[in-house]
Amino acid sequence: MMTTAKALLAGHWREARDPVGHFRANDPATGEAIGPVFPVHGQQDVEAALVAAEAAVPVLLDATAQQIAGFLEAYASRLEAGIDELVVLAHAETALAINPRLSQAEMPRTVSQLRQAAAAALSSSWRQPTIDTAAGLRSHLAPLGKPVLVFGPNNFPFAFNAVAGSDFASAIVARSPVIAKAHPAHPGTSRRLAELAAEALQQVGLPAATVQLLYHVESKVGLALCADPRLGAIGFTGSRAAGLALKAAADTAGTPFYGELSSINPVLMLPGALAERGETLAQSLFGSATMGSGQFCTQPGLVLVPKGAEGDAFVAEVASRFANASPQRLFTAAAVHHVEQGLAAWLQAGAEMLAQGSAEASGFACAAALCEVSAERFIASGSALQQEIFGPLSLLVRHEGVAQARAVLDRLEGNLTGTLFTAHDGSDDGLWQELVPHLRGKVGRLIENQMPTGVAVSPAMNHGGPFPSSTQVAATSVGMPAAIRRFSALHCYDQVREDRLPDDLRDANPAGIWRQIDGIWSQQAVGG
């Protein structure tokens, strides 16, 4: 019998106290179970994690910015040093390519996120100190004073991992211990990341319970955990159904729930762009829709294409690429089933199959597919044709012109991104002016002339949007310092004596933090 992997709880790697089941990872390329046995944690382990995290809170609140940044830097350095081992682990559990995806793209992004978080910790830029000298009021964003629970998704074993991703790093900067709930698709990768994080914590002298790892929990245990008032906030990336259930539980305790749930990322192909470079755009759409087998939250799942000669030629080009697509490998057997269900729902709602690639392969394989529907049918279908299908599928909506395109946009739910491809000669400028007002309020990130799949780790990035793409329209899960602010509380001081104020709200500003003083951003002392 295989030994069950130990979990990181209360600063120690230990056996699960009351496991309610066990599981193993699967190799998506073969469908076979691989690696050690991992526990499905019961209530005792969850309670132990909460108690230990609460005990770590006051120590983290007293930690210096240098300690917080030191941990994140030390962790980032360990990821760089261990990249060869880590990418092999992640490849085995996800079938994502070692090169370039894991080693040249995702791991560098993860390291960059951790280092950007370290820089934000040192600069205190996330705190936004605000001083009104006339009213005697001073405020800033401060730590929650509670642990944060992070749910990791299946599609990014490093960059969104519960124990390495942006939610994790953001919570640490805001001085919250993290209880990481790994995704069961890559438990071995998550365990190794947690080992490296624990080493980095020890190096800088932060509490061992700053980072804890639970591999998997039953639904009822997860719901009870989200409803626990000892949590300060919850970060979640995953399915709409699971996210809404967890959010409902969190709402009972008034706990902020930052969920990224569902997005079909509408793309508009404008006539001038199609006339200029239709064949190139067809290849770009196919490449974006099938990148990572379509398992990106910014995958272009809905594409508006005008009727007419240029639109017809573009559709034919895209369809030929989908028809010749190789089998697409998903992370789990359940993911394949969900794609099949989603495609059937599209067809039942009135979409037509234009092209479908091969699905003949071992493991968790499915076929890339391209469907088409009229604008009239899409508008009449309600939400039936707006359900995210997390896989290599795109739906083309054919419209008669700007009026129908506007009507389609008005029918859309909230999304992470919205993209318009426009002509370089300016011939689409008028359409941009007519269409963008109908799209802008429906998306978090408006894009021109590039596919939405990439998400840059930048202070100006918004990886969020209106519901159901996110549960908090003003929040982003990518980009420091904005991502950090989700895990903070606004603290105001009214007529409080100078020597009793937090350092960043006192008159002097020896650290040179940017502060808003009487409406003006400054690094000077008050009155300086």
N, C-alpha and C positions, 0 to 999 in steps of 0.2 A: 504493500500500500504506500502511496506517495505521501511525503510529509506535507502538511499544510503550511503555507507561507505565514509568517508572523506579520502582524500589523504594527504600525508606529502609533502608540498610544501613551500619553502621559510621559513622554520622553524615553520610552523603552520599546524595543522590538519584542513583542510577546504574542503568545498564542491567543486567539479569540476566546473570550470567556464563555460566550453562549451562542455559538454559531447556529444559525437556523438552516444552513445549507452550505454547499460548496460548489465551486465552478472552476473551470480552466479557460484560458484563452484559446482562440482558434486561429489557425493559419488560413486567411481568406483564400489563398491560392489553392488549397487542397480541401478545406473544410474540416481538417483534422484538429483535434485538441492537442495543444502543445503546452510545454512549461509546467510549472508546479500547480498544485491545487491551492485555491484561494478561498478564504471564508466569506460567507454571507453573514454579516454581523447582526447580532441581536441587540436588544435594548441595553444590556449591561455594558457592552463596548461603547455604545453611543453615550451613555451616561458618564462613563469614565472619561471620554473625550471632552465632554462639556465641563466636567468638574476641573480637569487639568487645564483647559483653556481659560476658564474663569480665573484660576489661580495665577496664570501667566499675565493676565491683563495689567495689574498694577506695576509689574516689573517693566513691561513694554512701555507703559505710559511714562516711566521715569528714564527710559533709555534715551541716549543722545542721538541726534541725527547722524553722527558719525558711526555709531553702532549699527543703526538700521541700514545705512548705506553700505557699511562694511560687510554686513551679512549678504546683501544682494550682490555686491561685487564678488565676494568669495564664492558664492553659489554660481554666479555666471562663469567664473574662472574654472570651476570644477566641471561645468557642462562642456566648456571648450576642451578641457584636458581629456574628458571621457567620451568625446563625440563618437569615436569609432565603435565603442561598445554600445552606446545608446542608440545609434542609428540601426545597428544590426537587430537589437531588441525590438525597436519600433517597426522595422520592416517585417519581422517575423509575425508580429501581432496585427499588422494593418495591411500588409502587401503594398504599402506605398514605396515608391522607388527610393533607394538609398541616394542615388544621384539622378537628377539634381534636387529632388523634392526635400528629402530629410536633411542631408548634410550641407547642401549649398543654399537652401532657402529657409526651411522651417527652423533649424537649429540656430543659424545666425540671427533670425528674427527673434527667437526666444531670448538669446543672450542680449540682444540689443534692448528688448523690453526691460529686462532686469536692470541693465545699466542705466537706461533712461529713468527708471523708478528710483535708482540710487541717487542720480543727480537731482531728481525732484525732492527726495528726502533731505538732501543737503541744502538745497535752495529754499525749502519750505514754500515753493511756489504754489502748491496746492491749497495753502491755508487762506489765501486772499484776505490779509488783514485790512480792515477798513476803519478809519478814524474820522469822527465828526467832532471837531474841537468845540464848536459852538454849542452843540447839544450835550456834550459830555458823554458821548456814546462811542464805544469801540467794540468791534466784533471780528471774529475769524472762524474759519472752519477748524474743528478740533476732532480728536479721536472719539469714536463712539463709546469707548470704554467697555466694549463687549467683543466676544469672538465673532468671526465671520465664517459662514459655511459656504464652500465653493463646490459646485457640481461641474465636473469636467465633461466635455462632449467626446464623441467618438472620432471626429474627423481631424483633429490636430493633437497628436500624441505629445507634442512639446509645447507649442505656442499658446494653446488654450488648456493645457493640462491643469487639473485642479491644484497641483503642487508645483507648478512652474510658470503658468500663464499670466496673462494680464490681470485677471481678477485676483489671483494669488499675490502678485507683486504689489498691486494697488492696496490691498488690505494690509499688507505688511508695512508699507509706508505710512498708512494711517494708524499704525500701532495696534492693529487687531490681530490676535492669534488666529490662525487659519485651521479649520477642520476641513480637510480635503476629502471629498467623496469621488474616488477615481471612477473612470468609466470602465465597465467590465470588459470592453473590447481590447484594452491594453493594460492589464494590471501589472505585468512584469515591468514594463517601461515606467509606470507610475511608482512602483516600489523602488526602482533604482534611482529615480529622481529624488524621492523622499530620503533615501540614504545619503545622497550628496547634500541635500538641504540640511539634514541633521548634522553632518560634519561641519558645514559652514556655520551653523548656529553655535556649535561648541567652540569653534575658532574665535568668534567675536564675543562670546560670553552672554548671549541672549538665552532666555529660558528654553529648555528643550521642548516644552509643550507649545512653543510658538508655531510649530508645524506638526500636525497629526494627520494620519492617513487611514481612511476606511475604504476598503476595496469595493464593497457592494452592500446594499441593504434591501430588505423587502420593502414593498410599497408602503405598507402600514407603518413601518419603522421610519422610513423617510418622511412621511407625512407628519408623524409625531415629532420628529426632530425639527422640521420647519416651523412647527407650531410652538416650539419651546421658547419662552420669553427671554431665556438667557442669551440668545443670539442677538447680535446687533444688526446684521444684514445678511442677505443671501445673494450669491451670484450663481446664475444658472445659464447654460447654453445647451439647448436640446429641443425636443419636440414640443409642439404647441399643446398637445393633450397633457403630457407629463408636467410641463411648466405651469399650466393653469391650475392643475390639481395641487401642486406644491405651493403656488402663490396663494391659493385659497386657504391653505393651512397656515401660511405665514401671516396672512391678513388677520387671522383670529388673535394673533399676538401683537398685531401692529408692527410687524417686522418688515422693513423695506426689502422688496424682492426685485432684484435686477435680472430680468429674464430676457434672453434673446430666443425667440420662439419660432418664427416662420416668416419667410420672405420669398417672393417669386421674382423680384428685381426686374421690373419692366424695362425693355429696351425698345426705343423708337427708331426705326430706319426711315429717314426722311428722303424724299424723292431725289433731291440733288445729290445726296451722298450715294444713293444707289446707282445713279447715272454715272457718277465719277469712278466708283470703285466697288461695284456690286460684288464681283467675284472675290475680292480681298475681304470684304465684310462677311461674305458667306463662310470663308475659312476661319475668320476670327470668331464668328459666332459658334461654329462647330467646335473649335478648340476650347473656347471658354465653357461651353455647355458640357463638354466631356472631360475637362481637366479634373484629375483626381476622381474620375468616374462620376463627375457631377456632384460630388459630396462636399460642396462648398456652400456656406450660407449666402454667398453672393452670386451663386450660379444664375445665369440668365434664363429663367424659366418661362418668361412671357415676352414675346417679340411682336410689336405692331408693325405691319408691313402694308403699304398702300397697294391697292389693286392697280393693274396696268402692266405695261410691257416690262418696265424695270423691276417692278415687284415680282412679277412672274419669273423673270430670269433669275433673280436672287433666290427665290424659293426653290427653283429647280437645282441651283448650285448647292444650296444647303442640304436639300433632300438627298442628292447624290452622295454627299459625304456621310450622312447618317446611314444610308443604305449600305455603305461599304465599311462601316465602323466595326472594329474588332470587339470581341466580348469585353464588357466592362466589369471589373471586379469590385464588389462592395465589401464593407467591413464585416458584416454579419449576415447570417441566413435571414434574420428578421428584417434586415434592410432590403434584401431582395424581395421578400414578401410584400413589404410596404410599397416598393416601386410597382410591383405587379398590381396591387390594389389601386394605387393612384392612377395608373394608366387606364385600368378598367373603368374607374370613375370618370375620367375625362371622356372616354368614348361613350359612356352612358349619358353624359351631359350634352352630347352633340358634337364633340370633336371628331375629326376623321384622321386616321393614320395615313401619313404621307410616306414615311420611310422608317425602316427598323433594321438595325444591324444584327450581327450574329450574337447568340448567347451560348454557343457551344464551347464550353470550357469547364475545367474542373473548379471546385471550390464554389465561392459565393459569386457566381457570374450572372450578369443580366445583359440585356440588349439596349444599346442606345436607341432612342426613338424620337421622331419628329412628328408632331400632330398639327392640325390646322383647324380653325374655326372661324366663322364669319363674325364680324363685329356685332351684328344684331343678336346672334346666338350667345355670344359672350356676355353682352349686356343683360340679356334675359335670364342667364343661368344663375345669377346671384353669386354666391360664394363657391359654387360647385367647381368652377374652373380656376379658382384662385387658391386651391389647396397646394401647399408646397409638396413637391415630390423630390425627395432627397436622393437624387440619382441623375443619370445622363439623359434627361428628357427636356425638350422645349416645346412650347405651344405657340404657334404663329396665329396671330389675330389679323385677318385681312379686312381692311376698312376702305371706304369709298373716298375718304378725304379728311380734311381738317375737322369738320363738324363731327363725324363719326369717331375720329381719334380722340377728340375732346370728351365725347360721351363715354368712351372706354376708360379714359383716365379718371373721369368723375366717378366711375363705378368701382375703382380699385380700393382695396384695403391698404393699410399702411405697409411700407416696405423699407428695407435697409437702403436700397439704392434705386435710382432711376437714371437711365442713360439715353441720350439723344446722339445719333450719328448725323452730322450735318455736312453740307458741301463746303469745300475749302474756298470756293469762289464766291461765297456769300449768298447763293441762290436760295438757301434754306433759312435765311435770317428772319424773314417774316413769319415762317412757321414756328421757329423757336419762340418768338414773341407771343404767338397765339397759344402755344401748347404748354410752355413752362408754367404759367400760372395755375394750370390744372394739375400739374405733376408735383410742383415744388412742395406743397403741404402734405403730400402722400409719401415722401421719402426722406430719409435722414441725410443721404449724400447724393447730390445731383452731379452727374458725370457727362462730359462731352467728349465724343470721339475716342473712347477707349472702353473695353469691356470691363464689367464691374468686379471681376473675380479677385483682383489684387486688393489688399487692404494694407496701405502703408502705415507703419508705426510712427506716427507723427503727432505733435501737439495739436495740429489742426484737424486731425482725423475725427470723423463721427462714424463709429460703427454701432449705430442704433437707429431708431426711427419710430414713427407712429405705430401704435398697436395694429396688428399682432407681431410686427417685427421685433418690437421691444415692449416691455411692460412699463417703462419710464421713458417718455418721449424726449426728455432733456438729458438723458444719460448715454454715455458711450463706454463700451468695454475695451476700446483700443485708443491709445494716445494719452500720454502723460502731459500735464497733471489732471486733465479732466476726468480720466478713469478713476483716479484716486478719490476725487470728491464724492463719489457715490458712497464711500464708506466713511463718511464724516458727519458731524453734527454742527450746526451753526450756533456758536456761543456768543452771546452779547453781554457786554459789561456797561452798566449804566451808573455813572458817577462814582465808579470804583477808584479808590486811591491808587496813585501811580505805582507804588511799591507792591501792590497786591495784584497787579495785572500780569498776565503771561508776558514773557519777554518780548514777543513780536508785536505786542500792543502798547508797550511803553514808549515814552517820548524818544528816548535814544534808540538808535538802530545800528548797533555795532556790526551786525552780520550783513548789513546792506540788503535786506529783504525788500522786494518791491511791495509797497503798501499804497492804498488809496487814502490820501489825507485830504480831507475837505474837497473831495471830487477830483483830485489830481494824483496820478500815479507817480510815486517818488521813492527813491532809495535813501533819502535824507532823513534826518531826525525831525520830529515835529517842531516846527518853527525854524528849521534850519534853512 
